[in-house]
Amino acid sequence: MKRWILLLLAIGSAMTAAQGVRQQGLGGLILPEPGAAPYNPAYAVYPSPYAEGEGFRLPLGLLRLVLPLFPETNAPGYFYDRQTFKERFDALSFYDQLTHLDSFLFNPARSPDEVVFSIGKDEIAITDGQGNPLNLDFSVGGGGRMASALTPPALLRVPLSTGVPGLGLEFTLVLGLGGLSVEASQDLEQAMRSGDLARCRSADPSPCALTGRTSAMSGVGLNLAYATPLPEIPGFEGKVYAGVRGEGFYGLGYLEAQATARPTFDQDGNPNGTEYEVRYFYSVPGNGTGFGVRADAGVVVDYQGFTFGLGVRNLVGFTRWSGTEVTVQNGGSSEAPAVRQSAGFTPAVFLNGAYRLPLEGGSLLIGADFSSADSSFHLGAEYAVGPYRLRAGAGLEGGFKFGLGGGVRLEGFSLDTALTVHQAPVVRGTVYGLALSVGF
């Protein structure tokens, strides 16, 4: 039963990160519209000219997660076909599809068979079991470092009436993944760059290490926000909107994990294998507590058809998780009480803008966004003529990302589709996916 609950929590977490099909066709671009209010509270009252109704997103990614046809990502197979699960299931493929639940991935990333440190006379290389080089500087989402009041977007929002224009109060259910990262230690980077392998043998354990991180959290929250158009500014032919928000959450569960691989040497200094260490911290009711509060602010400027938004989340915040830290190394494990805490001024800036250019027989929408929380950037464009839409976009989000899509808006019916491209996490390579939404 516990394993089923963990699986459902993982799928729920992925759903919070799901993007609309229109957004995927724009390469991940977040347009200036009310849907961007989680990143900028001022968008809650902005009458966006860029918003378009979208139909039901078909969760095509679930096909890979639950059907026996795809054993490499079929997590439920653990419960009814243990042998196939043991032989075919791939954790990285599962993670890749889980974090792209809104699209069917044709070729999700494959886990390396092992991490191999190849140390020669004057060089060092890190590859998988087939000799393919691993990505030693990869980060997507929060990079697995989530001990922050900056919670993921809510899976469920329940608005509560306040009776005051512009004042919003809502109850939220938060489920979110904190991303994934892989990084090399400073000694490993210098050894690979200079060929000075002595530094890898300078201590035991070796200071040359490759570390991967991920995290996840769940909780319930209460958000209070206020947004309003500002009075007209003399001499300024535009409109300004502003918003503030306070968010608080009570934790239902938290997981933070990291795995480290480093080379080992014999008494003569020759490499003879790879040593692994896994550490994870968890907090659940009955074995720890978690809570946090934060304040956000944002502004939107609409000037002569151009929209620019600036949102600052976590202007000031505090979060604290108490739980247990477990270390697994050399076949043994140990655990001890631990705390994860963050406090103070740790802002996450979100910028986005858009402009619709009128054309003969149609219009061209151009937009861009940037988030300091995960160092992501997107640029996209949409050409509209009558009921038809053509979209394209690209960006940096844990590596290069590209989208190509289209749609149609008819009376009583809408259809959107997108072909997505992103960089495979951890291992090098390109992953292709397909997303679809239908509305009636």
C-alpha positions in Angstrom: 0.0 0.0 0.0 2.8 2.4 0.9 4.4 1.9 -2.5 1.1 2.6 -4.3 0.8 5.8 -2.3 4.3 6.9 -3.2 3.6 6.1 -6.9 0.4 8.2 -6.9 2.3 11.1 -5.1 5.0 11.0 -7.8 2.5 11.1 -10.6 0.6 13.9 -8.8 3.9 15.8 -8.5 4.5 15.5 -12.2 1.0 16.9 -13.0 1.8 20.1 -11.2 4.7 20.7 -13.6 2.7 19.8 -16.7 2.6 22.5 -19.4 -0.3 23.4 -21.7 0.0 22.1 -25.3 0.0 25.7 -26.6 2.9 26.5 -24.2 4.8 23.4 -25.4 4.4 24.4 -29.0 5.9 27.8 -28.0 9.0 26.0 -26.6 7.8 26.3 -23.0 7.1 30.0 -23.1 4.9 31.4 -20.3 2.8 34.2 -21.8 1.6 37.3 -19.9 -1.9 36.1 -18.9 -3.8 35.1 -15.7 -2.3 31.6 -15.9 1.1 33.2 -15.0 -0.2 34.5 -11.7 1.7 31.9 -9.7 4.9 33.6 -11.0 3.6 37.2 -10.8 0.6 38.0 -8.6 -0.2 41.1 -10.7 -1.4 38.9 -13.6 -4.5 37.9 -11.5 -6.2 41.2 -12.7 -4.5 41.7 -16.0 -7.0 41.5 -18.9 -4.6 39.7 -21.2 -5.1 39.9 -25.0 -2.9 36.8 -25.4 -5.0 34.3 -23.4 -6.8 31.6 -25.4 -9.0 28.8 -24.1 -7.4 25.4 -24.4 -9.2 22.1 -24.3 -8.5 19.0 -22.1 -4.8 18.0 -22.2 -4.6 14.3 -23.0 -2.2 12.8 -20.4 -0.4 10.8 -23.1 2.6 10.4 -20.8 0.5 8.1 -18.6 0.5 5.5 -21.3 4.2 4.9 -20.8 3.8 4.9 -17.0 1.0 2.3 -16.7 0.9 0.1 -19.8 2.9 -3.2 -19.9 3.8 -2.3 -23.5 6.4 0.0 -22.1 8.2 -2.0 -19.4 11.1 0.5 -19.1 8.7 3.1 -17.6 5.9 0.9 -16.3 6.2 1.4 -12.5 3.0 -0.5 -11.6 4.7 -3.6 -13.1 6.5 -3.9 -9.8 3.3 -5.1 -8.2 2.2 -7.7 -10.8 5.2 -8.7 -12.9 8.2 -8.4 -10.6 10.6 -10.3 -12.9 10.0 -8.1 -16.0 10.2 -5.0 -13.8 13.5 -6.1 -12.4 14.9 -6.8 -15.9 13.5 -4.0 -18.0 12.5 -1.0 -15.7 14.7 2.0 -16.1 14.6 4.7 -13.3 15.9 7.5 -15.6 13.4 6.7 -18.3 10.6 6.7 -15.7 11.9 10.1 -14.3 12.1 11.6 -17.8 8.5 10.6 -18.7 7.2 11.4 -15.2 8.5 15.0 -15.5 6.9 15.3 -19.0 3.6 13.8 -18.2 1.8 16.0 -20.6 3.5 14.4 -23.7 4.3 10.9 -24.9 8.1 10.5 -25.1 9.1 8.4 -28.1 12.7 7.8 -26.7 12.9 8.7 -23.0 16.4 8.9 -21.6 18.1 5.6 -20.6 20.0 5.2 -17.4 23.8 4.5 -17.7 24.6 0.8 -16.9 27.2 2.2 -14.5 29.4 5.2 -13.9 32.9 4.4 -15.2 36.0 6.5 -14.4 38.5 5.9 -17.2 41.8 7.2 -16.0 44.8 7.2 -18.4 48.3 8.6 -18.3 47.2 12.2 -18.8 43.4 12.2 -19.0 40.3 11.2 -17.2 36.9 10.5 -18.7 33.5 9.6 -17.1 31.2 7.4 -19.2 28.4 4.9 -18.9 28.8 1.2 -19.4 28.9 1.6 -23.2 31.6 4.2 -23.2 29.2 7.2 -23.9 30.3 10.4 -22.0 28.0 11.5 -19.2 26.7 15.1 -18.8 28.7 16.4 -15.9 26.9 19.8 -15.6 23.2 19.2 -15.9 20.4 20.9 -13.9 16.6 21.1 -14.5 13.9 22.5 -12.3 15.3 23.5 -8.9 18.3 21.1 -9.4 17.1 18.9 -6.5 17.8 21.6 -3.9 14.3 22.4 -2.6 14.6 23.3 1.1 13.0 26.7 0.4 9.8 28.5 1.0 9.6 28.7 -2.8 7.1 25.9 -3.2 6.1 24.3 -6.5 2.9 25.4 -8.3 -0.1 24.0 -6.5 -1.7 20.8 -7.9 -5.2 21.9 -6.6 -6.5 25.3 -5.8 -9.8 26.0 -4.0 -10.8 29.7 -4.1 -12.4 31.1 -1.0 -14.7 34.1 -1.3 -13.5 37.4 0.3 -16.1 39.8 -1.0 -13.4 42.4 -1.7 -12.5 43.2 -5.3 -8.9 42.2 -6.1 -8.5 40.3 -2.9 -8.0 36.5 -3.3 -7.9 33.8 -0.8 -7.3 30.2 -1.7 -6.6 26.8 -0.1 -4.0 24.8 -2.0 -2.6 21.3 -2.2 1.1 21.3 -3.2 2.8 18.3 -4.7 6.0 18.9 -6.6 9.4 17.6 -7.8 12.4 19.7 -7.1 14.2 18.9 -10.3 17.4 17.0 -11.0 21.0 17.9 -11.2 24.4 16.3 -11.8 27.6 18.1 -11.0 31.3 17.3 -10.8 33.4 18.3 -7.8 35.9 21.1 -8.3 38.8 18.6 -8.1 37.3 16.4 -10.8 36.7 19.4 -13.1 40.3 20.5 -12.7 41.7 17.0 -13.2 39.7 16.6 -16.4 40.7 20.0 -17.6 44.4 19.8 -16.8 45.2 16.1 -16.9 46.7 16.4 -13.4 45.4 13.1 -12.0 47.4 13.2 -8.8 44.7 15.3 -7.1 42.3 12.4 -7.5 44.7 10.1 -5.6 45.5 12.8 -3.0 43.1 11.5 -0.3 40.9 8.6 0.6 38.1 8.8 -0.4 39.0 10.5 -3.6 38.1 14.2 -3.9 37.1 13.6 -7.5 33.4 13.0 -7.3 30.3 13.1 -9.4 27.1 13.9 -7.5 23.4 13.7 -8.6 20.6 15.3 -6.6 16.8 15.3 -6.7 14.0 16.2 -4.3 10.2 16.3 -3.8 7.6 17.7 -1.4 3.9 17.7 -0.6 1.9 20.0 1.7 -1.3 22.0 2.1 -1.2 25.8 2.0 -3.2 29.0 2.3 -2.6 32.0 0.0 -3.8 35.5 0.4 -3.2 37.9 -2.6 -4.2 41.4 -3.6 -3.9 42.8 -7.2 -5.2 46.0 -8.7 -4.7 48.4 -11.7 -2.7 51.4 -10.5 -4.0 55.0 -11.2 -3.0 56.5 -14.5 0.4 58.0 -14.6 0.5 61.6 -16.1 2.3 61.5 -19.4 2.5 57.7 -19.6 0.3 56.2 -22.3 0.0 52.8 -20.7 -1.5 50.9 -17.9 0.3 49.4 -14.8 -1.0 46.6 -12.6 0.5 45.5 -9.3 0.0 42.6 -6.9 1.3 41.2 -3.7 0.8 37.7 -2.2 1.5 35.9 1.1 1.8 32.1 1.1 2.1 29.6 3.9 2.2 25.8 3.8 2.2 22.9 6.3 4.3 20.0 5.1 2.9 16.5 4.5 6.1 15.0 3.2 9.6 15.9 2.0 12.4 13.9 0.3 15.9 15.1 -0.6 18.3 12.6 -2.1 21.8 12.6 -3.5 24.1 9.9 -4.9 27.9 10.3 -5.2 30.3 8.2 -7.3 34.1 8.5 -7.0 37.0 6.4 -8.3 38.9 4.0 -6.0 42.6 3.1 -6.3 44.8 0.2 -5.2 47.9 0.6 -3.0 50.0 1.4 -6.1 47.7 4.3 -7.2 46.0 2.4 -10.0 42.2 2.8 -10.5 40.4 -0.4 -9.5 36.7 0.6 -9.5 34.1 3.1 -8.4 32.7 3.7 -5.0 29.1 4.9 -4.4 27.5 6.7 -1.5 23.7 7.6 -1.2 22.3 10.1 1.3 18.6 10.9 1.6 16.6 13.0 4.0 12.9 12.5 4.5 10.2 14.0 6.6 6.7 12.6 7.0 4.0 13.1 9.7 5.0 11.0 12.7 8.7 11.2 11.8 9.2 15.0 11.4 7.4 18.2 10.6 7.6 20.9 7.9 6.2 24.4 7.4 7.0 27.6 5.7 5.9 31.2 4.8 6.9 33.7 2.1 5.9 37.0 0.5 5.7 37.7 -3.3 5.2 40.8 -5.3 4.8 41.7 -9.0 4.1 44.4 -11.5 2.7 44.3 -15.1 3.1 47.1 -17.6 0.9 47.3 -20.7 2.2 50.0 -23.2 1.2 50.5 -26.8 0.4 46.8 -27.4 3.5 45.5 -25.6 3.3 43.7 -22.2 6.1 43.4 -19.7 5.9 41.6 -16.4 8.2 41.4 -13.4 7.5 39.0 -10.6 9.6 38.4 -7.5 8.8 35.4 -5.4 10.2 34.7 -2.0 11.0 38.4 -1.3 11.3 37.1 2.2 10.6 33.6 3.5 11.2 31.0 6.0 10.9 27.2 5.8 11.9 24.3 8.1 11.7 20.6 7.8 12.7 18.2 10.6 13.2 14.5 9.8 15.7 11.7 9.4 18.9 11.6 7.2 20.0 8.1 6.0 23.5 7.3 4.6 24.1 4.2 2.6 27.7 3.3 1.9 29.8 0.1 1.4 26.8 -2.2 2.0 25.9 -0.6 5.3 23.5 2.2 6.3 23.1 4.6 9.2 20.5 7.2 10.1 20.2 10.2 12.4 17.8 13.1 13.1 18.4 16.1 10.8 16.9 19.5 9.8 16.6 21.3 6.5 16.0 25.1 6.9 16.1 28.2 4.8 15.4 31.8 5.9 15.8 35.4 4.8 16.0 37.3 1.5 16.3 34.7 -1.3 14.3 36.1 -4.2 13.4 34.3 -7.4 12.9 36.7 -10.3 10.5 36.0 -13.2 10.4 38.2 -16.3 8.2 37.8 -19.3 6.9 39.9 -22.1 4.9 39.7 -25.4 3.8 41.7 -28.4 1.2 41.0 -31.0 2.2 42.4 -34.4 -0.8 42.9 -36.8 -0.2 41.5 -40.3 -2.2 41.5 -43.5 -4.5 38.5 -43.1 -3.4 37.6 -39.6 -1.2 38.5 -36.7 2.1 37.4 -35.2 2.6 37.0 -31.4 6.2 37.1 -30.1 7.1 36.5 -26.5 10.0 35.7 -24.1 10.5 34.8 -20.5 13.2 34.2 -17.9 13.2 32.6 -14.5 16.1 32.9 -12.0 14.7 30.0 -10.0 16.0 27.4 -12.5 17.9 29.8 -14.9 15.4 28.9 -17.7 14.8 31.1 -20.8 12.2 30.7 -23.5 11.5 32.5 -26.8 8.4 31.7 -28.9 6.1 32.9 -31.7 2.6 32.2 -32.8 1.1 33.0 -36.2 -2.7 33.3 -36.2 -4.9 33.5 -39.3 -8.6 33.1 -38.9 -9.2 30.0 -36.6 -5.8 28.5 -37.3 -2.5 28.7 -35.3 1.1 27.9 -36.1 3.6 27.9 -33.3 7.4 27.5 -32.7 9.7 28.2 -29.8 13.0 27.3 -28.2 14.7 27.8 -24.9 17.2 26.6 -22.3 15.6 24.5 -19.5 18.1 21.9 -18.3 19.6 21.9 -21.7 18.2 23.0 -25.1 14.4 22.7 -25.6 12.4 23.2 -28.8 8.7 23.1 -29.6 6.7 23.1 -32.8 2.9 23.0 -32.9 -0.4 24.2 -34.2 -4.0 24.5 -33.4 -7.5 25.3 -34.6 -10.3 27.3 -32.9 -13.8 26.6 -34.3 -17.2 27.2 -32.8 -17.6 24.6 -30.1 -14.4 22.8 -30.9 -10.6 23.4 -30.4 -7.6 21.2 -31.1 -3.9 21.8 -30.2 -0.9 19.6 -30.9 2.8 20.0 -30.3 6.0 18.2 -31.1 8.5 18.7 -28.3 12.3 18.3 -28.1 14.4 18.4 -24.9 17.9 17.3 -23.8 18.0 13.9 -22.0 18.7 14.3 -18.3 22.2 13.1 -17.1 23.0 11.3 -20.3 23.6 13.1 -23.5 21.1 12.9 -26.3 17.8 14.4 -27.6 14.3 13.2 -26.5 11.2 13.7 -28.7 7.6 13.9 -27.5 4.1 14.5 -28.7 1.3 16.4 -26.9 -2.4 16.9 -27.7 -5.4 18.7 -26.3 -9.0 18.6 -27.4 -11.9 20.9 -26.4 -15.6 20.9 -27.0 
